[in-house]
Amino acid sequence: MIQQSEQQLTNKINVIIYGKCDSGKTELLKALKKENQKFNNQLYQEDSDEEIDEEEAMDKFECDLYSSQVTRCSFSLENYNIYFEESKNFYSDLLLKASNFEVLMFLFNAQKGIFESQIDNSFFFNFDALKLLKQNYKVIFAITNMNSCNWSKERFDFIKDTLQSLISNLQYTIIPIDSKSFTNITKIECQWYQGKSLTEEILSTKLNNFQDILRIRVLDISKRCNSAYECKVLSGQLKQIENPLNLNSTLQKTSVQVIGIMDSIDNVQSNISQNDLIQILVDENTRLKVGDILSLPHYTSCFLSKELLVDIQLESQKQSSIIITSGYKGYLNIYGIQTPFEVINVEYINIDGKKQTQDYLKSKQSGGLKIKLPEPVCLEKFNVCFELGHFLILNIDQQIIGSGNVIKLKPL
């Protein structure tokens, strides 16, 4: 059964790390993994019958630790588990993955020349997309490799001023760190920096309240085997899971038997809660679809719909203005699940807080649209479940042009 959240339940915060080449994503993950093992007293195993040279043991540990590529790690602190994951491709991951994380962290290398190349030309981060995704996120800009400039306040201020001149209308925090010395990551060790450490800023993230209805969204099919699916718990909570676990599939409209659940670090799970990234294992005969919603059989998880009334906000485009009218076609990205859509009708335009009749919307305008989808999609009104009712709008060239919310839907 679904339990309400309890104080003793460990909170989990998912962090995705973005950065260009030479930003130091992998180095930071290695440092976090190493420090977490030391924190949990797992660095050495004492053996009273045999003397061990500590320096030799440390060298062996570091050799083992750094011998393979690290792309994700967990970090335990206070009553929290922080899960860090490295992004491989900024643009596609921003659209497909960002919605599955509570914290979006962007790494900039402080070394002279490297930082300048990161923001050269068109500025490789798509901050227009980031502004549209800003709801329910904490955004952190971590300036790493600060040892390369001898922890110069002047260098940090230059980087901070440069970023602030390029980014407006977005709330974010800028933190100077160094992975090699682990400075400012769990505690402040820089005299001139007055803010929070990296983990302190992450722990200040406001997590969503638990909801009664369990919703688990299928995000992807794991590459390890055909019977593993990557999922996110959108709402609800289950404690002491007993396998097999029977869930209901919204898209397939059938029962799904889950034979195992693991977290994003491949640990077997005995409970799941809202915001968890998990993998579910099913039998070989079960096939799920990306975008499907799983829930307990005695609860209605969400609605399947092909016709919606949505309220949207269009952004400005540098190349050309946007005009949306009846027949307009594009794509909706609903928390990482993408589907084409066509506008049936422009219902209204918002002018000075009032709804007025108009047959088109253009750049920087907001209003209501009636749209249709070619295939059924699992949806909710945004005020019922934000994750299933909020979306990005993309044009046919896959460029983000706005965002919106589901106001009404027609259930199938």
ABEGO torsion letter per residue (X at the ends): XBBBBBAABBBBBBBBBBEBBGAGAAAAAAAAAAAAAAAAGAABBBBAABBBBAAAAAAAAAAAAAABBBABBBBBBEABBBBBBBBABAAAAAAAAAAABABBBBBBBABBGAAAAAABEAEABBAAAAAAAABGBBBBBBBBGAAAAGGBAAAAAAAAAAAAAABBGBBBBBBBBBAAAGBGAABBABAABABBBAAAAAAABBBBBBBABBBBBBABBBAABAABBBBBBABEBBBGBBOBBBBBBAAAGBBBBBABBBBAAGBBBABBBBGBBBBBBBBAABBBBBGBBBBBAABBABBBBABBBBBBBBBBBAABBBBBBBGBBBBBBBGGBBBBBBBABBABBBBGGBBBBBABBBBGBBEBBBBBBABBBBBBBAAABAAAABBBBBBAAGBBAEBBBBABBBBX
